[in-house]
Amino acid sequence: MLLLSKIRLYGRRQGRALKPLHHHLLDVVFPKYQLSLTDQSVDDFLKSTVKNQELSLEVGFGGGEHLAAQALLFPHRFFIGCEPFINGLISLVQQIEEKNIENVKVIQGDARILMTKLSDQSLKNAYILFPDPWPKKRHFKRRLIQAEVLSELWRALEDNGRIYIATDHACYLSWILDKFAADERWQLELEGRSNIYERPAVETWPMTRYEQKSGERQPAFLVYRKK
C-alpha cells in the first residue's frame, strides 16, 4: 500500500527557459485540461465525466506524443496523464489544443498520489514508458516500479487490465522483470510478438520522442495483465 506521507518526487521540474508562448499555454490553456490532486476533484471528475468510458493512465508522459496519439486512436476511452516536468506538460497541452483532443485530462504532479485516489477496478490500462532508471544503486529506491506501486495499480485496474512498460536500460529491465515475477498476480504477455524486444505496432503503441532519439539502444516492451 502506498502511503502518501512517504511519497517523495525526485528529479528536476523544468528544463529550458519558457518562452512567451509557453507561459500562455501554462497559464491560460493548461487550466482548461487540468485535473487537481489536492482535493476530491479526481473522484468527482471520474463520477461525473468519465462515467462508462474506459479509463487509461499514463505515468510520466514526457513530451506527450504517445498520450496524444492514443487519445486520437481511441476516442471512446478517456485518458489521464501525470507529469511533474513543466516543459513536457506544456508540450502535451499544446498538442491537445492544436488537435482538438477532448478525452484527456492532465495532472501536474506525481502519479503515485493519483493511484491512491482511484477507485478499485476503475482503470482499463496504465502506461509507464521509459521511466527514469536511476542507475546508481543508492538511488534504486527512487525507481517508480516498486512492489507498493504494483499493488496499487493491481487494485485500481479492472480484471484483465494491463500495464504497458517500455525501457531501454538493461539494469532497470532486470529490476522490472524481477518485481513483477515476485508478484504472482501479474502475467507477462507478448500479444502476438516473438519476444519483448520486438516492437509492437505503431498503430496501437505510438512512438515517443524519447524512443525516436534512442539510437542504438534496444528498448524492451512489456505488457503485464492483471490476473
C-alpha atoms as an extended CHARMM CRD file, in Angstrom:
* protein
*
       227  EXT
         1         1  MET       CA              0.0000000000        0.0000000000        0.0000000000  PROA      1               0.0000000000
         2         2  LEU       CA              1.2840000000        3.4460000000       -0.9180000000  PROA      2               0.0000000000
         3         3  LEU       CA              1.4670000000        5.8840000000        1.9770000000  PROA      3               0.0000000000
         4         4  LEU       CA              1.0630000000        9.4970000000        0.8820000000  PROA      4               0.0000000000
         5         5  SER       CA              3.3470000000       10.6460000000        3.6910000000  PROA      5               0.0000000000
         6         6  LYS       CA              6.2090000000        8.6160000000        2.2050000000  PROA      6               0.0000000000
         7         7  ILE       CA              5.8080000000        9.6760000000       -1.4340000000  PROA      7               0.0000000000
         8         8  ARG       CA              8.6470000000       11.9450000000       -2.4750000000  PROA      8               0.0000000000
         9         9  LEU       CA              9.1570000000       13.1860000000       -6.0080000000  PROA      9               0.0000000000
        10        10  TYR       CA             12.7370000000       13.2690000000       -7.2960000000  PROA      10              0.0000000000
        11        11  GLY       CA             14.2520000000       14.8680000000      -10.3820000000  PROA      11              0.0000000000
        12        12  ARG       CA             14.0600000000       18.2990000000      -11.9600000000  PROA      12              0.0000000000
        13        13  ARG       CA             10.7690000000       20.1080000000      -12.6070000000  PROA      13              0.0000000000
        14        14  GLN       CA             11.7670000000       22.3520000000      -15.5180000000  PROA      14              0.0000000000
        15        15  GLY       CA             14.2660000000       22.3050000000      -18.3770000000  PROA      15              0.0000000000
        16        16  ARG       CA             14.7200000000       25.0700000000      -20.9250000000  PROA      16              0.0000000000
        17        17  ALA       CA             13.5490000000       28.5750000000      -20.0570000000  PROA      17              0.0000000000
        18        18  LEU       CA              9.9410000000       29.2100000000      -21.0330000000  PROA      18              0.0000000000
        19        19  LYS       CA              9.1050000000       31.4630000000      -23.9690000000  PROA      19              0.0000000000
        20        20  PRO       CA              6.0520000000       33.7590000000      -24.0490000000  PROA      20              0.0000000000
        21        21  LEU       CA              4.0360000000       31.0960000000      -25.9040000000  PROA      21              0.0000000000
        22        22  HSD       CA              4.9200000000       28.5570000000      -23.2350000000  PROA      22              0.0000000000
        23        23  HSD       CA              3.7780000000       30.9010000000      -20.4780000000  PROA      23              0.0000000000
        24        24  HSD       CA              0.4820000000       31.3760000000      -22.3340000000  PROA      24              0.0000000000
        25        25  LEU       CA              0.0000000000       27.6110000000      -22.6550000000  PROA      25              0.0000000000
        26        26  LEU       CA              0.8140000000       27.0820000000      -18.9890000000  PROA      26              0.0000000000
        27        27  ASP       CA             -1.1700000000       29.9830000000      -17.5270000000  PROA      27              0.0000000000
        28        28  VAL       CA             -4.1490000000       30.1950000000      -19.9000000000  PROA      28              0.0000000000
        29        29  VAL       CA             -4.5580000000       26.9150000000      -21.7900000000  PROA      29              0.0000000000
        30        30  PHE       CA             -3.4560000000       24.3330000000      -19.2200000000  PROA      30              0.0000000000
        31        31  PRO       CA             -6.2310000000       25.1470000000      -16.6890000000  PROA      31              0.0000000000
        32        32  LYS       CA             -8.8170000000       24.0200000000      -19.2780000000  PROA      32              0.0000000000
        33        33  TYR       CA             -7.4240000000       20.4920000000      -19.1800000000  PROA      33              0.0000000000
        34        34  GLN       CA             -6.0760000000       20.3870000000      -15.6390000000  PROA      34              0.0000000000
        35        35  LEU       CA             -7.1420000000       17.8910000000      -13.0190000000  PROA      35              0.0000000000
        36        36  SER       CA             -6.0750000000       18.6660000000       -9.4760000000  PROA      36              0.0000000000
        37        37  LEU       CA             -4.6670000000       16.2130000000       -6.9410000000  PROA      37              0.0000000000
        38        38  THR       CA             -5.2830000000       18.4360000000       -3.9410000000  PROA      38              0.0000000000
        39        39  ASP       CA             -8.9370000000       17.6650000000       -3.2250000000  PROA      39              0.0000000000
        40        40  GLN       CA            -11.8640000000       15.4460000000       -4.2210000000  PROA      40              0.0000000000
        41        41  SER       CA            -11.7010000000       16.6370000000       -7.8230000000  PROA      41              0.0000000000
        42        42  VAL       CA            -10.3690000000       13.3000000000       -9.1010000000  PROA      42              0.0000000000
        43        43  ASP       CA            -13.2180000000       11.2530000000       -7.6650000000  PROA      43              0.0000000000
        44        44  ASP       CA            -15.8180000000       13.8570000000       -8.5950000000  PROA      44              0.0000000000
        45        45  PHE       CA            -14.4610000000       14.0960000000      -12.1350000000  PROA      45              0.0000000000
        46        46  LEU       CA            -14.4630000000       10.3450000000      -12.6720000000  PROA      46              0.0000000000
        47        47  LYS       CA            -18.0240000000       10.0120000000      -11.4380000000  PROA      47              0.0000000000
        48        48  SER       CA            -19.4150000000       12.9780000000      -13.3710000000  PROA      48              0.0000000000
        49        49  THR       CA            -17.4170000000       12.9500000000      -16.6090000000  PROA      49              0.0000000000
        50        50  VAL       CA            -15.8070000000        9.6050000000      -17.4020000000  PROA      50              0.0000000000
        51        51  LYS       CA            -18.8430000000        7.5020000000      -16.4400000000  PROA      51              0.0000000000
        52        52  ASN       CA            -18.9850000000        4.5000000000      -18.8000000000  PROA      52              0.0000000000
        53        53  GLN       CA            -15.8220000000        5.3230000000      -20.7470000000  PROA      53              0.0000000000
        54        54  GLU       CA            -12.7510000000        3.1440000000      -20.3770000000  PROA      54              0.0000000000
        55        55  LEU       CA            -10.1140000000        4.9810000000      -18.3500000000  PROA      55              0.0000000000
        56        56  SER       CA             -6.3820000000        4.8550000000      -19.1000000000  PROA      56              0.0000000000
        57        57  LEU       CA             -3.4960000000        6.4200000000      -17.1860000000  PROA      57              0.0000000000
        58        58  GLU       CA             -0.0710000000        7.4240000000      -18.4780000000  PROA      58              0.0000000000
        59        59  VAL       CA              2.5550000000        7.8840000000      -15.7920000000  PROA      59              0.0000000000
        60        60  GLY       CA              5.2070000000       10.4410000000      -16.7290000000  PROA      60              0.0000000000
        61        61  PHE       CA              4.1360000000       11.1690000000      -20.3010000000  PROA      61              0.0000000000
        62        62  GLY       CA              7.3010000000       13.0890000000      -21.2400000000  PROA      62              0.0000000000
        63        63  GLY       CA              6.5670000000       15.1930000000      -24.3260000000  PROA      63              0.0000000000
        64        64  GLY       CA              3.0470000000       13.7810000000      -24.5490000000  PROA      64              0.0000000000
        65        65  GLU       CA              3.3660000000       12.3010000000      -28.0570000000  PROA      65              0.0000000000
        66        66  HSD       CA              2.1960000000        8.8300000000      -27.0240000000  PROA      66              0.0000000000
        67        67  LEU       CA             -0.6720000000       10.0910000000      -24.8960000000  PROA      67              0.0000000000
        68        68  ALA       CA             -1.9890000000       12.4800000000      -27.5590000000  PROA      68              0.0000000000
        69        69  ALA       CA             -1.7800000000        9.7740000000      -30.2210000000  PROA      69              0.0000000000
        70        70  GLN       CA             -3.5680000000        7.2300000000      -28.0180000000  PROA      70              0.0000000000
        71        71  ALA       CA             -6.3620000000        9.6900000000      -27.2980000000  PROA      71              0.0000000000
        72        72  LEU       CA             -6.8830000000       10.2280000000      -31.0330000000  PROA      72              0.0000000000
        73        73  LEU       CA             -6.6720000000        6.4950000000      -31.7980000000  PROA      73              0.0000000000
        74        74  PHE       CA             -9.2100000000        5.5630000000      -29.1190000000  PROA      74              0.0000000000
        75        75  PRO       CA            -11.7860000000        8.3690000000      -28.8070000000  PROA      75              0.0000000000
        76        76  HSD       CA            -14.0820000000        6.0740000000      -26.7860000000  PROA      76              0.0000000000
        77        77  ARG       CA            -11.5180000000        5.9760000000      -23.9750000000  PROA      77              0.0000000000
        78        78  PHE       CA            -10.6290000000        8.7080000000      -21.5090000000  PROA      78              0.0000000000
        79        79  PHE       CA             -7.0030000000        9.3820000000      -20.6490000000  PROA      79              0.0000000000
        80        80  ILE       CA             -5.3460000000       10.9380000000      -17.6340000000  PROA      80              0.0000000000
        81        81  GLY       CA             -1.6940000000       11.9170000000      -17.9110000000  PROA      81              0.0000000000
        82        82  CYS       CA              0.5420000000       12.7310000000      -14.9390000000  PROA      82              0.0000000000
        83        83  GLU       CA              3.7990000000       14.6050000000      -15.4140000000  PROA      83              0.0000000000
        84        84  PRO       CA              5.7500000000       16.7910000000      -12.9580000000  PROA      84              0.0000000000
        85        85  PHE       CA              8.0570000000       18.1930000000      -15.6630000000  PROA      85              0.0000000000
        86        86  ILE       CA              6.7040000000       21.5780000000      -16.7790000000  PROA      86              0.0000000000
        87        87  ASN       CA              8.1850000000       21.5160000000      -20.2850000000  PROA      87              0.0000000000
        88        88  GLY       CA              6.5820000000       18.1440000000      -21.0280000000  PROA      88              0.0000000000
        89        89  LEU       CA              3.2600000000       19.3020000000      -19.6420000000  PROA      89              0.0000000000
        90        90  ILE       CA              3.3100000000       22.3380000000      -21.9290000000  PROA      90              0.0000000000
        91        91  SER       CA              4.1310000000       20.1270000000      -24.9090000000  PROA      91              0.0000000000
        92        92  LEU       CA              1.0980000000       17.8940000000      -24.2870000000  PROA      92              0.0000000000
        93        93  VAL       CA             -1.2270000000       20.8330000000      -23.6630000000  PROA      93              0.0000000000
        94        94  GLN       CA             -0.1730000000       22.3640000000      -26.9760000000  PROA      94              0.0000000000
        95        95  GLN       CA             -0.9370000000       19.1020000000      -28.7990000000  PROA      95              0.0000000000
        96        96  ILE       CA             -4.3300000000       18.7890000000      -27.1090000000  PROA      96              0.0000000000
        97        97  GLU       CA             -5.2300000000       22.3290000000      -28.1000000000  PROA      97              0.0000000000
        98        98  GLU       CA             -3.9840000000       22.1350000000      -31.6810000000  PROA      98              0.0000000000
        99        99  LYS       CA             -5.5640000000       18.7300000000      -32.3960000000  PROA      99              0.0000000000
       100       100  ASN       CA             -8.7840000000       19.4990000000      -30.5260000000  PROA      100             0.0000000000
       101       101  ILE       CA             -8.4620000000       16.4340000000      -28.2970000000  PROA      101             0.0000000000
       102       102  GLU       CA            -11.4000000000       16.1590000000      -25.9290000000  PROA      102             0.0000000000
       103       103  ASN       CA            -10.7160000000       12.9430000000      -23.9970000000  PROA      103             0.0000000000
       104       104  VAL       CA             -7.6390000000       13.8940000000      -21.9470000000  PROA      104             0.0000000000
       105       105  LYS       CA             -7.0840000000       15.4440000000      -18.5400000000  PROA      105             0.0000000000
       106       106  VAL       CA             -3.6390000000       16.4620000000      -17.3370000000  PROA      106             0.0000000000
       107       107  ILE       CA             -2.1790000000       16.3930000000      -13.8430000000  PROA      107             0.0000000000
       108       108  GLN       CA              0.9870000000       18.2430000000      -12.9230000000  PROA      108             0.0000000000
       109       109  GLY       CA              2.4050000000       16.0660000000      -10.2140000000  PROA      109             0.0000000000
       110       110  ASP       CA              3.1940000000       12.5620000000       -9.0270000000  PROA      110             0.0000000000
       111       111  ALA       CA              1.0510000000        9.7680000000      -10.4870000000  PROA      111             0.0000000000
       112       112  ARG       CA              1.5310000000        7.7150000000       -7.3270000000  PROA      112             0.0000000000
       113       113  ILE       CA             -0.7040000000       10.1880000000       -5.4940000000  PROA      113             0.0000000000
       114       114  LEU       CA             -3.3890000000        9.7560000000       -8.1490000000  PROA      114             0.0000000000
       115       115  MET       CA             -3.1630000000        5.9650000000       -7.8060000000  PROA      115             0.0000000000
       116       116  THR       CA             -4.1910000000        6.1920000000       -4.1570000000  PROA      116             0.0000000000
       117       117  LYS       CA             -7.2910000000        8.1760000000       -5.1620000000  PROA      117             0.0000000000
       118       118  LEU       CA             -8.5450000000        5.8520000000       -7.9050000000  PROA      118             0.0000000000
       119       119  SER       CA            -11.4250000000        3.5290000000       -7.1030000000  PROA      119             0.0000000000
       120       120  ASP       CA            -10.9790000000       -0.2270000000       -7.2170000000  PROA      120             0.0000000000
       121       121  GLN       CA            -11.0580000000       -1.6170000000      -10.7710000000  PROA      121             0.0000000000
       122       122  SER       CA            -11.5200000000        1.8330000000      -12.3190000000  PROA      122             0.0000000000
       123       123  LEU       CA             -8.6090000000        1.6290000000      -14.7860000000  PROA      123             0.0000000000
       124       124  LYS       CA             -8.5250000000       -0.1600000000      -18.1370000000  PROA      124             0.0000000000
       125       125  ASN       CA             -4.8280000000        0.3870000000      -18.8810000000  PROA      125             0.0000000000
       126       126  ALA       CA             -1.7540000000        2.0620000000      -17.4240000000  PROA      126             0.0000000000
       127       127  TYR       CA              1.2950000000        3.1970000000      -19.4230000000  PROA      127             0.0000000000
       128       128  ILE       CA              4.7820000000        3.6440000000      -17.9750000000  PROA      128             0.0000000000
       129       129  LEU       CA              7.0800000000        4.4580000000      -20.8730000000  PROA      129             0.0000000000
       130       130  PHE       CA             10.8130000000        4.9410000000      -20.4070000000  PROA      130             0.0000000000
       131       131  PRO       CA             10.7490000000        5.8500000000      -16.7120000000  PROA      131             0.0000000000
       132       132  ASP       CA             13.8930000000        7.2970000000      -15.1810000000  PROA      132             0.0000000000
       133       133  PRO       CA             16.1690000000        4.2810000000      -14.4690000000  PROA      133             0.0000000000
       134       134  TRP       CA             18.0010000000        5.9140000000      -11.5630000000  PROA      134             0.0000000000
       135       135  PRO       CA             21.0790000000        3.7660000000      -12.3760000000  PROA      135             0.0000000000
       136       136  LYS       CA             23.0710000000        4.3290000000       -9.1750000000  PROA      136             0.0000000000
       137       137  LYS       CA             22.4360000000        1.6510000000       -6.5690000000  PROA      137             0.0000000000
       138       138  ARG       CA             21.8310000000        4.1780000000       -3.8170000000  PROA      138             0.0000000000
       139       139  HSD       CA             19.0140000000        5.6390000000       -5.9210000000  PROA      139             0.0000000000
       140       140  PHE       CA             17.1760000000        2.3670000000       -6.6340000000  PROA      140             0.0000000000
       141       141  LYS       CA             14.5380000000        3.3560000000       -4.0690000000  PROA      141             0.0000000000
       142       142  ARG       CA             13.6200000000        6.2620000000       -6.3500000000  PROA      142             0.0000000000
       143       143  ARG       CA             12.5820000000        3.9690000000       -9.1880000000  PROA      143             0.0000000000
       144       144  LEU       CA              8.8970000000        4.0610000000       -9.9860000000  PROA      144             0.0000000000
       145       145  ILE       CA              8.4770000000        0.3100000000      -10.3260000000  PROA      145             0.0000000000
       146       146  GLN       CA              8.2560000000       -0.8570000000       -6.7260000000  PROA      146             0.0000000000
       147       147  ALA       CA              6.1470000000       -3.5220000000       -5.0320000000  PROA      147             0.0000000000
       148       148  GLU       CA              3.8880000000       -0.8930000000       -3.4440000000  PROA      148             0.0000000000
       149       149  VAL       CA              3.1760000000        0.7640000000       -6.8060000000  PROA      149             0.0000000000
       150       150  LEU       CA              2.3680000000       -2.5830000000       -8.4400000000  PROA      150             0.0000000000
       151       151  SER       CA             -0.0590000000       -3.3680000000       -5.6260000000  PROA      151             0.0000000000
       152       152  GLU       CA             -1.7760000000       -0.0060000000       -6.0350000000  PROA      152             0.0000000000
       153       153  LEU       CA             -2.0740000000       -0.4860000000       -9.7880000000  PROA      153             0.0000000000
       154       154  TRP       CA             -3.3710000000       -4.0210000000       -9.3140000000  PROA      154             0.0000000000
       155       155  ARG       CA             -6.1200000000       -2.6590000000       -7.0800000000  PROA      155             0.0000000000
       156       156  ALA       CA             -7.0480000000        0.1350000000       -9.4900000000  PROA      156             0.0000000000
       157       157  LEU       CA             -7.0070000000       -1.9500000000      -12.6820000000  PROA      157             0.0000000000
       158       158  GLU       CA            -10.0540000000       -3.8960000000      -13.7630000000  PROA      158             0.0000000000
       159       159  ASP       CA             -9.7710000000       -7.6500000000      -14.2070000000  PROA      159             0.0000000000
       160       160  ASN       CA             -7.5000000000       -8.4030000000      -17.1840000000  PROA      160             0.0000000000
       161       161  GLY       CA             -6.4220000000       -4.7550000000      -17.2210000000  PROA      161             0.0000000000
       162       162  ARG       CA             -2.8970000000       -4.1660000000      -18.4610000000  PROA      162             0.0000000000
       163       163  ILE       CA              0.2530000000       -2.2100000000      -17.6930000000  PROA      163             0.0000000000
       164       164  TYR       CA              2.3590000000       -1.2450000000      -20.7080000000  PROA      164             0.0000000000
       165       165  ILE       CA              6.0200000000       -0.5680000000      -19.9210000000  PROA      165             0.0000000000
       166       166  ALA       CA              8.9760000000        0.3720000000      -22.1100000000  PROA      166             0.0000000000
       167       167  THR       CA             12.6080000000        0.7770000000      -21.0990000000  PROA      167             0.0000000000
       168       168  ASP       CA             15.9630000000        0.8880000000      -22.8800000000  PROA      168             0.0000000000
       169       169  HSD       CA             18.0080000000        0.4400000000      -19.7100000000  PROA      169             0.0000000000
       170       170  ALA       CA             19.1960000000       -3.1560000000      -19.1940000000  PROA      170             0.0000000000
       171       171  CYS       CA             19.6010000000       -2.8970000000      -15.4200000000  PROA      171             0.0000000000
       172       172  TYR       CA             16.1690000000       -1.3740000000      -14.9530000000  PROA      172             0.0000000000
       173       173  LEU       CA             14.6670000000       -4.0290000000      -17.2480000000  PROA      173             0.0000000000
       174       174  SER       CA             16.0260000000       -6.7480000000      -14.9570000000  PROA      174             0.0000000000
       175       175  TRP       CA             14.6280000000       -4.8630000000      -11.9710000000  PROA      175             0.0000000000
       176       176  ILE       CA             11.1730000000       -4.6120000000      -13.5780000000  PROA      176             0.0000000000
       177       177  LEU       CA             11.1040000000       -8.2850000000      -14.5630000000  PROA      177             0.0000000000
       178       178  ASP       CA             12.0970000000       -9.2860000000      -11.0280000000  PROA      178             0.0000000000
       179       179  LYS       CA              9.4810000000       -7.0660000000       -9.3520000000  PROA      179             0.0000000000
       180       180  PHE       CA              6.6580000000       -8.4680000000      -11.4750000000  PROA      180             0.0000000000
       181       181  ALA       CA              7.9160000000      -12.0530000000      -11.1770000000  PROA      181             0.0000000000
       182       182  ALA       CA              7.7790000000      -11.7090000000       -7.3910000000  PROA      182             0.0000000000
       183       183  ASP       CA              4.0540000000      -10.8860000000       -7.5960000000  PROA      183             0.0000000000
       184       184  GLU       CA              2.0420000000      -13.8240000000       -8.9240000000  PROA      184             0.0000000000
       185       185  ARG       CA             -0.9730000000      -11.6070000000       -9.6070000000  PROA      185             0.0000000000
       186       186  TRP       CA              0.5680000000      -10.4930000000      -12.9210000000  PROA      186             0.0000000000
       187       187  GLN       CA              1.0100000000      -12.3160000000      -16.2160000000  PROA      187             0.0000000000
       188       188  LEU       CA              3.5860000000      -11.2180000000      -18.8140000000  PROA      188             0.0000000000
       189       189  GLU       CA              2.1170000000      -11.2550000000      -22.3310000000  PROA      189             0.0000000000
       190       190  LEU       CA              3.7080000000      -10.8110000000      -25.7550000000  PROA      190             0.0000000000
       191       191  GLU       CA              0.4530000000      -10.0490000000      -27.6090000000  PROA      191             0.0000000000
       192       192  GLY       CA              1.4830000000      -11.7750000000      -30.8090000000  PROA      192             0.0000000000
       193       193  ARG       CA              5.1840000000      -10.8580000000      -30.6880000000  PROA      193             0.0000000000
       194       194  SER       CA              8.0770000000      -13.3130000000      -30.5690000000  PROA      194             0.0000000000
       195       195  ASN       CA              9.9070000000      -11.5980000000      -27.6800000000  PROA      195             0.0000000000
       196       196  ILE       CA              9.8970000000       -8.4750000000      -25.5250000000  PROA      196             0.0000000000
       197       197  TYR       CA             12.3380000000       -6.6700000000      -27.8380000000  PROA      197             0.0000000000
       198       198  GLU       CA             10.0460000000       -6.8920000000      -30.8530000000  PROA      198             0.0000000000
       199       199  ARG       CA              8.3300000000       -3.5490000000      -31.1300000000  PROA      199             0.0000000000
       200       200  PRO       CA              4.5110000000       -3.5370000000      -31.0460000000  PROA      200             0.0000000000
       201       201  ALA       CA              2.7150000000       -1.9720000000      -33.9880000000  PROA      201             0.0000000000
       202       202  VAL       CA              2.9610000000        1.8180000000      -34.0400000000  PROA      202             0.0000000000
       203       203  GLU       CA             -0.7680000000        1.9300000000      -34.7640000000  PROA      203             0.0000000000
       204       204  THR       CA             -1.5170000000        0.6790000000      -31.2540000000  PROA      204             0.0000000000
       205       205  TRP       CA              1.6830000000        1.7540000000      -29.4510000000  PROA      205             0.0000000000
       206       206  PRO       CA              2.7090000000        5.1760000000      -30.8350000000  PROA      206             0.0000000000
       207       207  MET       CA              6.3440000000        6.2290000000      -30.5900000000  PROA      207             0.0000000000
       208       208  THR       CA              7.5470000000        8.7470000000      -28.0610000000  PROA      208             0.0000000000
       209       209  ARG       CA             10.1050000000       11.4250000000      -28.8430000000  PROA      209             0.0000000000
       210       210  TYR       CA             12.4870000000        9.7180000000      -26.4210000000  PROA      210             0.0000000000
       211       211  GLU       CA             12.2340000000        6.4280000000      -28.2910000000  PROA      211             0.0000000000
       212       212  GLN       CA             12.8990000000        8.1440000000      -31.6120000000  PROA      212             0.0000000000
       213       213  LYS       CA             16.1410000000        9.5100000000      -30.1630000000  PROA      213             0.0000000000
       214       214  SER       CA             17.2220000000        6.2510000000      -28.5040000000  PROA      214             0.0000000000
       215       215  GLY       CA             19.6840000000        5.4510000000      -31.2940000000  PROA      215             0.0000000000
       216       216  GLU       CA             21.3420000000        2.0510000000      -30.9500000000  PROA      216             0.0000000000
       217       217  ARG       CA             19.8030000000        1.2650000000      -27.5830000000  PROA      217             0.0000000000
       218       218  GLN       CA             17.2410000000       -1.5230000000      -27.9860000000  PROA      218             0.0000000000
       219       219  PRO       CA             14.1050000000       -0.9260000000      -25.9430000000  PROA      219             0.0000000000
       220       220  ALA       CA             12.1020000000       -3.7010000000      -24.3460000000  PROA      220             0.0000000000
       221       221  PHE       CA              8.3070000000       -3.5180000000      -24.4980000000  PROA      221             0.0000000000
       222       222  LEU       CA              6.4970000000       -5.2640000000      -21.6550000000  PROA      222             0.0000000000
       223       223  VAL       CA              2.7910000000       -5.9450000000      -21.2560000000  PROA      223             0.0000000000
       224       224  TYR       CA              1.5460000000       -7.2370000000      -17.9080000000  PROA      224             0.0000000000
       225       225  ARG       CA             -2.0290000000       -8.4160000000      -17.4610000000  PROA      225             0.0000000000
       226       226  LYS       CA             -3.7900000000       -8.3750000000      -14.1230000000  PROA      226             0.0000000000
       227       227  LYS       CA             -4.8700000000      -11.9300000000      -13.4200000000  PROA      227             0.0000000000
